[in-house]
Amino acid sequence: MSNTALGLTDEVADYLRSVAVREPDVLARLREETQSGVRAAIMQITPEQGAFMAMLVRMIGAKKTLEVGVYTGYSSLSVALALPEDGRITACYTNEEWTAIAQRYWKEAGVEHKIDLHLRPAVETLDELIANGASGTYDFSFIDADKTGYDAYYERSLTLLRPGGMIGIDNVLWSGQVVDQADTSESTAAIRAINRKVHGDQRIDVCMLPIGDGLTLARKR
């Protein structure tokens, strides 16, 4: 028994995925296309994280979700496949090239009608939702975009979530750079700040999981 999280070798990760992740073929092909030919492929979440998020939205009975940061669409497709037929994702991103890949796979998977893509700064979309009376109506929010925007995305997601709704914050371990005191970059500082803030935030219940690049779950009280 260890008191630390298991560091996964490539072999152990492959084993985990072979026995615990039921990755649909459409997701596997999206992952492979991204890994083989798309710039910044490191931004894609892992298959086990996609499976975990799908399980989570099913467990909380989510129908209305947010995604801040889409990239090529693996996380949104994972969630969309897990949502009921009347479920919806409000997806926020600014890169048309990468979301064109996402839209192709959403359509192939038959879930494009579940995803409302907004190609503009996420804060604009989130503020518009709040102004239009959507506060307290969302079940789940996944934040995986520019790190310096995390605080703004977190606050707006918290406003938009219902009590009992969940926020997932990605990259919170930042490849271990969060503990490297020599790293004073803006993005690393922003992640350290959001981690401290969420840990002390009495509006939510919180846990951090060493899955992928670190995933924080915050449940709105």
Phi and psi in degrees as GROMACS dihedral restraints (atoms count N, CA, C in turn):
[ dihedral_restraints ]
;  ai    aj    ak    al  type     phi  dphi    fc
    3     4     5     6     1  -112.4    20    10
    4     5     6     7     1   149.9    20    10
    6     7     8     9     1   -97.8    20    10
    7     8     9    10     1    13.5    20    10
    9    10    11    12     1  -126.4    20    10
   10    11    12    13     1   162.6    20    10
   12    13    14    15     1   -70.2    20    10
   13    14    15    16     1   147.8    20    10
   15    16    17    18     1   -72.1    20    10
   16    17    18    19     1   127.7    20    10
   18    19    20    21     1   -81.3    20    10
   19    20    21    22     1   119.6    20    10
   21    22    23    24     1   -85.4    20    10
   22    23    24    25     1   121.4    20    10
   24    25    26    27     1   -74.9    20    10
   25    26    27    28     1   168.4    20    10
   27    28    29    30     1   -60.0    20    10
   28    29    30    31     1   -36.9    20    10
   30    31    32    33     1   -67.8    20    10
   31    32    33    34     1   -42.8    20    10
   33    34    35    36     1   -67.8    20    10
   34    35    36    37     1   -39.2    20    10
   36    37    38    39     1   -61.9    20    10
   37    38    39    40     1   -42.0    20    10
   39    40    41    42     1   -62.7    20    10
   40    41    42    43     1   -41.0    20    10
   42    43    44    45     1   -63.4    20    10
   43    44    45    46     1   -46.6    20    10
   45    46    47    48     1   -54.8    20    10
   46    47    48    49     1   -47.1    20    10
   48    49    50    51     1   -67.8    20    10
   49    50    51    52     1   -28.3    20    10
   51    52    53    54     1   -75.0    20    10
   52    53    54    55     1   -25.4    20    10
   54    55    56    57     1  -114.3    20    10
   55    56    57    58     1   -10.4    20    10
   57    58    59    60     1  -129.3    20    10
   58    59    60    61     1    -7.6    20    10
   60    61    62    63     1  -120.1    20    10
   61    62    63    64     1   117.2    20    10
   63    64    65    66     1   -95.8    20    10
   64    65    66    67     1    76.4    20    10
   66    67    68    69     1   -79.3    20    10
   67    68    69    70     1   115.4    20    10
   69    70    71    72     1   -58.3    20    10
   70    71    72    73     1   151.7    20    10
   72    73    74    75     1   -56.9    20    10
   73    74    75    76     1   -38.6    20    10
   75    76    77    78     1   -64.9    20    10
   76    77    78    79     1   -36.4    20    10
   78    79    80    81     1   -69.2    20    10
   79    80    81    82     1   -41.3    20    10
   81    82    83    84     1   -61.5    20    10
   82    83    84    85     1   -41.8    20    10
   84    85    86    87     1   -69.4    20    10
   85    86    87    88     1   -35.8    20    10
   87    88    89    90     1   -63.8    20    10
   88    89    90    91     1   -45.1    20    10
   90    91    92    93     1   -60.8    20    10
   91    92    93    94     1   -44.4    20    10
   93    94    95    96     1   -66.6    20    10
   94    95    96    97     1   -40.9    20    10
   96    97    98    99     1   -62.9    20    10
   97    98    99   100     1   -42.4    20    10
   99   100   101   102     1   -64.0    20    10
  100   101   102   103     1   -45.7    20    10
  102   103   104   105     1   -66.5    20    10
  103   104   105   106     1   -31.5    20    10
  105   106   107   108     1   -90.2    20    10
  106   107   108   109     1   -20.7    20    10
  108   109   110   111     1  -148.9    20    10
  109   110   111   112     1     8.4    20    10
  111   112   113   114     1  -112.8    20    10
  112   113   114   115     1   134.8    20    10
  114   115   116   117     1   -60.0    20    10
  115   116   117   118     1   143.9    20    10
  117   118   119   120     1    63.9    20    10
  118   119   120   121     1    37.8    20    10
  120   121   122   123     1   -61.0    20    10
  121   122   123   124     1   -18.5    20    10
  123   124   125   126     1   -61.9    20    10
  124   125   126   127     1   -18.2    20    10
  126   127   128   129     1   -74.0    20    10
  127   128   129   130     1   -14.4    20    10
  129   130   131   132     1   -72.3    20    10
  130   131   132   133     1   137.0    20    10
  132   133   134   135     1   -71.0    20    10
  133   134   135   136     1   162.3    20    10
  135   136   137   138     1   -80.7    20    10
  136   137   138   139     1   158.4    20    10
  138   139   140   141     1   -58.4    20    10
  139   140   141   142     1   -38.2    20    10
  141   142   143   144     1   -69.0    20    10
  142   143   144   145     1   -30.2    20    10
  144   145   146   147     1   -70.8    20    10
  145   146   147   148     1   -39.6    20    10
  147   148   149   150     1   -60.5    20    10
  148   149   150   151     1   -42.9    20    10
  150   151   152   153     1   -64.7    20    10
  151   152   153   154     1   -39.3    20    10
  153   154   155   156     1   -63.9    20    10
  154   155   156   157     1   -44.4    20    10
  156   157   158   159     1   -64.7    20    10
  157   158   159   160     1   -38.8    20    10
  159   160   161   162     1   -62.5    20    10
  160   161   162   163     1   -43.4    20    10
  162   163   164   165     1   -62.6    20    10
  163   164   165   166     1   -41.1    20    10
  165   166   167   168     1   -62.9    20    10
  166   167   168   169     1   -47.1    20    10
  168   169   170   171     1   -66.2    20    10
  169   170   171   172     1   -31.4    20    10
  171   172   173   174     1   -68.2    20    10
  172   173   174   175     1   -42.5    20    10
  174   175   176   177     1   -63.3    20    10
  175   176   177   178     1   -36.4    20    10
  177   178   179   180     1   -92.3    20    10
  178   179   180   181     1     2.5    20    10
  180   181   182   183     1    65.3    20    10
  181   182   183   184     1    36.6    20    10
  183   184   185   186     1   -66.3    20    10
  184   185   186   187     1   140.6    20    10
  186   187   188   189     1  -126.3    20    10
  187   188   189   190     1   -24.1    20    10
  189   190   191   192     1  -130.0    20    10
  190   191   192   193     1   114.2    20    10
  192   193   194   195     1  -131.7    20    10
  193   194   195   196     1   161.1    20    10
  195   196   197   198     1  -116.8    20    10
  196   197   198   199     1   148.0    20    10
  198   199   200   201     1  -136.6    20    10
  199   200   201   202     1   120.9    20    10
  201   202   203   204     1  -108.6    20    10
  202   203   204   205     1   101.8    20    10
  204   205   206   207     1   105.5    20    10
  205   206   207   208     1   110.9    20    10
  207   208   209   210     1  -109.9    20    10
  208   209   210   211     1   -39.1    20    10
  210   211   212   213     1    53.5    20    10
  211   212   213   214     1  -126.7    20    10
  213   214   215   216     1   -94.9    20    10
  214   215   216   217     1     8.3    20    10
  216   217   218   219     1    96.0    20    10
  217   218   219   220     1    11.8    20    10
  219   220   221   222     1   -65.0    20    10
  220   221   222   223     1   -45.8    20    10
  222   223   224   225     1   -67.2    20    10
  223   224   225   226     1   -42.8    20    10
  225   226   227   228     1   -66.3    20    10
  226   227   228   229     1   -36.5    20    10
  228   229   230   231     1   -68.9    20    10
  229   230   231   232     1   -39.3    20    10
  231   232   233   234     1   -58.6    20    10
  232   233   234   235     1   -45.1    20    10
  234   235   236   237     1   -70.9    20    10
  235   236   237   238     1   -43.4    20    10
  237   238   239   240     1   -60.3    20    10
  238   239   240   241     1   -39.6    20    10
  240   241   242   243     1   -65.9    20    10
  241   242   243   244     1   -26.4    20    10
  243   244   245   246     1   -88.0    20    10
  244   245   246   247     1   -18.3    20    10
  246   247   248   249     1   -74.5    20    10
  247   248   249   250     1   153.1    20    10
  249   250   251   252     1   -66.9    20    10
  250   251   252   253     1   170.6    20    10
  252   253   254   255     1   -58.1    20    10
  253   254   255   256     1   -32.0    20    10
  255   256   257   258     1   -93.7    20    10
  256   257   258   259     1    11.2    20    10
  258   259   260   261     1   -75.8    20    10
  259   260   261   262     1   154.2    20    10
  261   262   263   264     1  -140.5    20    10
  262   263   264   265     1   144.9    20    10
  264   265   266   267     1  -116.8    20    10
  265   266   267   268     1   129.4    20    10
  267   268   269   270     1   -96.2    20    10
  268   269   270   271     1   109.0    20    10
  270   271   272   273     1  -107.0    20    10
  271   272   273   274     1   131.1    20    10
  273   274   275   276     1  -119.1    20    10
  274   275   276   277     1   125.6    20    10
  276   277   278   279     1  -162.9    20    10
  277   278   279   280     1   171.8    20    10
  279   280   281   282     1  -125.6    20    10
  280   281   282   283     1    -6.1    20    10
  282   283   284   285     1   -99.3    20    10
  283   284   285   286     1   110.2    20    10
  285   286   287   288     1   -72.2    20    10
  286   287   288   289     1   -33.3    20    10
  288   289   290   291     1   -63.1    20    10
  289   290   291   292     1   -48.3    20    10
  291   292   293   294     1   -72.9    20    10
  292   293   294   295     1   -37.6    20    10
  294   295   296   297     1   -72.9    20    10
  295   296   297   298     1   -18.4    20    10
  297   298   299   300     1   -64.3    20    10
  298   299   300   301     1   -38.4    20    10
  300   301   302   303     1   -64.0    20    10
  301   302   303   304     1   -46.8    20    10
  303   304   305   306     1   -56.3    20    10
  304   305   306   307     1   -46.9    20    10
  306   307   308   309     1   -64.1    20    10
  307   308   309   310     1   -33.8    20    10
  309   310   311   312     1   -63.0    20    10
  310   311   312   313     1   -42.5    20    10
  312   313   314   315     1   -76.8    20    10
  313   314   315   316     1   -33.8    20    10
  315   316   317   318     1   -58.6    20    10
  316   317   318   319     1   -43.3    20    10
  318   319   320   321     1   -66.1    20    10
  319   320   321   322     1   -44.4    20    10
  321   322   323   324     1   -60.1    20    10
  322   323   324   325     1   -38.1    20    10
  324   325   326   327     1   -79.0    20    10
  325   326   327   328     1    -7.4    20    10
  327   328   329   330     1    75.5    20    10
  328   329   330   331     1    26.3    20    10
  330   331   332   333     1  -120.9    20    10
  331   332   333   334     1    10.8    20    10
  333   334   335   336     1   -61.4    20    10
  334   335   336   337     1   -27.9    20    10
  336   337   338   339     1   -70.9    20    10
  337   338   339   340     1   -14.6    20    10
  339   340   341   342     1   -87.3    20    10
  340   341   342   343     1   -10.5    20    10
  342   343   344   345     1  -118.8    20    10
  343   344   345   346     1   119.1    20    10
  345   346   347   348     1  -102.5    20    10
  346   347   348   349     1   102.6    20    10
  348   349   350   351     1   -89.8    20    10
  349   350   351   352     1   129.2    20    10
  351   352   353   354     1  -115.1    20    10
  352   353   354   355     1   111.0    20    10
  354   355   356   357     1   -95.2    20    10
  355   356   357   358     1    78.0    20    10
  357   358   359   360     1  -165.3    20    10
  358   359   360   361     1   170.9    20    10
  360   361   362   363     1   -52.8    20    10
  361   362   363   364     1   133.5    20    10
  363   364   365   366     1   -60.2    20    10
  364   365   366   367     1   -37.1    20    10
  366   367   368   369     1   -59.2    20    10
  367   368   369   370     1   -35.7    20    10
  369   370   371   372     1   -62.6    20    10
  370   371   372   373     1   -44.8    20    10
  372   373   374   375     1   -66.3    20    10
  373   374   375   376     1   -45.5    20    10
  375   376   377   378     1   -64.5    20    10
  376   377   378   379     1   -41.5    20    10
  378   379   380   381     1   -64.8    20    10
  379   380   381   382     1   -36.5    20    10
  381   382   383   384     1   -66.1    20    10
  382   383   384   385     1   -40.9    20    10
  384   385   386   387     1   -60.2    20    10
  385   386   387   388     1   -44.5    20    10
  387   388   389   390     1   -63.6    20    10
  388   389   390   391     1   -45.0    20    10
  390   391   392   393     1   -62.6    20    10
  391   392   393   394     1   -29.2    20    10
  393   394   395   396     1   -89.9    20    10
  394   395   396   397     1     9.3    20    10
  396   397   398   399     1    90.1    20    10
  397   398   399   400     1    19.7    20    10
  399   400   401   402     1   -88.2    20    10
  400   401   402   403     1     1.8    20    10
  402   403   404   405     1   -57.4    20    10
  403   404   405   406     1   137.3    20    10
  405   406   407   408     1    74.9    20    10
  406   407   408   409     1    15.8    20    10
  408   409   410   411     1  -113.8    20    10
  409   410   411   412     1    -7.9    20    10
  411   412   413   414     1   -96.2    20    10
  412   413   414   415     1   151.7    20    10
  414   415   416   417     1   -99.1    20    10
  415   416   417   418     1   -30.2    20    10
  417   418   419   420     1  -152.8    20    10
  418   419   420   421     1   143.8    20    10
  420   421   422   423     1  -137.0    20    10
  421   422   423   424     1   132.3    20    10
  423   424   425   426     1  -114.8    20    10
  424   425   426   427     1   122.7    20    10
  426   427   428   429     1  -109.5    20    10
  427   428   429   430     1   116.2    20    10
  429   430   431   432     1  -153.6    20    10
  430   431   432   433     1    66.2    20    10
  432   433   434   435     1  -135.4    20    10
  433   434   435   436     1  -152.2    20    10
  435   436   437   438     1   -59.3    20    10
  436   437   438   439     1   131.3    20    10
  438   439   440   441     1   -68.7    20    10
  439   440   441   442     1   -32.2    20    10
  441   442   443   444     1   -68.7    20    10
  442   443   444   445     1   -15.2    20    10
  444   445   446   447     1   -93.5    20    10
  445   446   447   448     1    -1.5    20    10
  447   448   449   450     1   -57.5    20    10
  448   449   450   451     1   -41.9    20    10
  450   451   452   453     1   -61.6    20    10
  451   452   453   454     1   -44.4    20    10
  453   454   455   456     1   -64.7    20    10
  454   455   456   457     1   -40.9    20    10
  456   457   458   459     1   -67.8    20    10
  457   458   459   460     1   -38.5    20    10
  459   460   461   462     1   -63.9    20    10
  460   461   462   463     1   -48.0    20    10
  462   463   464   465     1   -62.7    20    10
  463   464   465   466     1   -43.8    20    10
  465   466   467   468     1   -69.9    20    10
  466   467   468   469     1   -38.5    20    10
  468   469   470   471     1   -61.2    20    10
  469   470   471   472     1   -41.5    20    10
  471   472   473   474     1   -62.5    20    10
  472   473   474   475     1   -38.3    20    10
  474   475   476   477     1   -64.6    20    10
  475   476   477   478     1   -41.0    20    10
  477   478   479   480     1   -77.8    20    10
  478   479   480   481     1   -21.5    20    10
  480   481   482   483     1   -78.3    20    10
  481   482   483   484     1   147.1    20    10
  483   484   485   486     1   -76.0    20    10
  484   485   486   487     1   159.6    20    10
  486   487   488   489     1   -56.9    20    10
  487   488   489   490     1   132.8    20    10
  489   490   491   492     1    90.9    20    10
  490   491   492   493     1    -9.8    20    10
  492   493   494   495     1   -72.4    20    10
  493   494   495   496     1   161.5    20    10
  495   496   497   498     1  -120.6    20    10
  496   497   498   499     1   143.2    20    10
  498   499   500   501     1  -114.4    20    10
  499   500   501   502     1   132.8    20    10
  501   502   503   504     1  -109.3    20    10
  502   503   504   505     1   125.9    20    10
  504   505   506   507     1  -114.9    20    10
  505   506   507   508     1   119.9    20    10
  507   508   509   510     1   -92.4    20    10
  508   509   510   511     1   161.8    20    10
  510   511   512   513     1    64.6    20    10
  511   512   513   514     1    29.1    20    10
  513   514   515   516     1   -76.2    20    10
  514   515   516   517     1   -11.7    20    10
  516   517   518   519     1  -100.4    20    10
  517   518   519   520     1   -17.2    20    10
  519   520   521   522     1    51.4    20    10
  520   521   522   523     1    49.7    20    10
  522   523   524   525     1    54.5    20    10
  523   524   525   526     1    29.3    20    10
  525   526   527   528     1    83.9    20    10
  526   527   528   529     1    -3.4    20    10
  528   529   530   531     1   -69.5    20    10
  529   530   531   532     1   -16.7    20    10
  531   532   533   534     1   -62.8    20    10
  532   533   534   535     1   -24.0    20    10
  534   535   536   537     1  -102.5    20    10
  535   536   537   538     1     2.4    20    10
  537   538   539   540     1   -89.6    20    10
  538   539   540   541     1   100.6    20    10
  540   541   542   543     1   -67.5    20    10
  541   542   543   544     1   -15.2    20    10
  543   544   545   546     1   -77.5    20    10
  544   545   546   547     1   -15.5    20    10
  546   547   548   549     1   -87.4    20    10
  547   548   549   550     1   105.5    20    10
  549   550   551   552     1  -112.6    20    10
  550   551   552   553     1    21.8    20    10
  552   553   554   555     1   -64.9    20    10
  553   554   555   556     1   156.8    20    10
  555   556   557   558     1   -61.2    20    10
  556   557   558   559     1   -42.1    20    10
  558   559   560   561     1   -67.4    20    10
  559   560   561   562     1   -43.0    20    10
  561   562   563   564     1   -64.4    20    10
  562   563   564   565     1   -41.9    20    10
  564   565   566   567     1   -61.8    20    10
  565   566   567   568     1   -38.2    20    10
  567   568   569   570     1   -66.5    20    10
  568   569   570   571     1   -38.8    20    10
  570   571   572   573     1   -68.2    20    10
  571   572   573   574     1   -43.6    20    10
  573   574   575   576     1   -57.0    20    10
  574   575   576   577     1   -41.6    20    10
  576   577   578   579     1   -66.1    20    10
  577   578   579   580     1   -44.1    20    10
  579   580   581   582     1   -69.1    20    10
  580   581   582   583     1   -34.3    20    10
  582   583   584   585     1   -62.9    20    10
  583   584   585   586     1   -43.4    20    10
  585   586   587   588     1   -65.5    20    10
  586   587   588   589     1   -43.0    20    10
  588   589   590   591     1   -62.7    20    10
  589   590   591   592     1   -49.1    20    10
  591   592   593   594     1   -64.5    20    10
  592   593   594   595     1   -38.8    20    10
  594   595   596   597     1   -59.3    20    10
  595   596   597   598     1   -35.9    20    10
  597   598   599   600     1   -97.2    20    10
  598   599   600   601     1     3.3    20    10
  600   601   602   603     1   -81.5    20    10
  601   602   603   604     1   112.6    20    10
  603   604   605   606     1   -80.5    20    10
  604   605   606   607     1     0.5    20    10
  606   607   608   609     1   -81.1    20    10
  607   608   609   610     1   -10.7    20    10
  609   610   611   612     1  -135.9    20    10
  610   611   612   613     1   162.0    20    10
  612   613   614   615     1   -99.9    20    10
  613   614   615   616     1   144.4    20    10
  615   616   617   618     1  -140.4    20    10
  616   617   618   619     1   146.4    20    10
  618   619   620   621     1  -148.6    20    10
  619   620   621   622     1   152.6    20    10
  621   622   623   624     1  -118.6    20    10
  622   623   624   625     1   131.5    20    10
  624   625   626   627     1  -112.4    20    10
  625   626   627   628     1   137.5    20    10
  627   628   629   630     1   -83.3    20    10
  628   629   630   631     1    56.7    20    10
  630   631   632   633     1  -108.9    20    10
  631   632   633   634     1   138.2    20    10
  633   634   635   636     1    59.4    20    10
  634   635   636   637     1  -125.2    20    10
  636   637   638   639     1   -99.7    20    10
  637   638   639   640     1    22.8    20    10
  639   640   641   642     1    97.0    20    10
  640   641   642   643     1   124.1    20    10
  642   643   644   645     1  -130.6    20    10
  643   644   645   646     1   119.6    20    10
  645   646   647   648     1   -93.9    20    10
  646   647   648   649     1   135.5    20    10
  648   649   650   651     1  -112.1    20    10
  649   650   651   652     1   126.6    20    10
  651   652   653   654     1  -123.0    20    10
  652   653   654   655     1   123.0    20    10
  654   655   656   657     1  -103.0    20    10
  655   656   657   658     1   122.4    20    10
  657   658   659   660     1   -69.7    20    10
  658   659   660   661     1   127.9    20    10
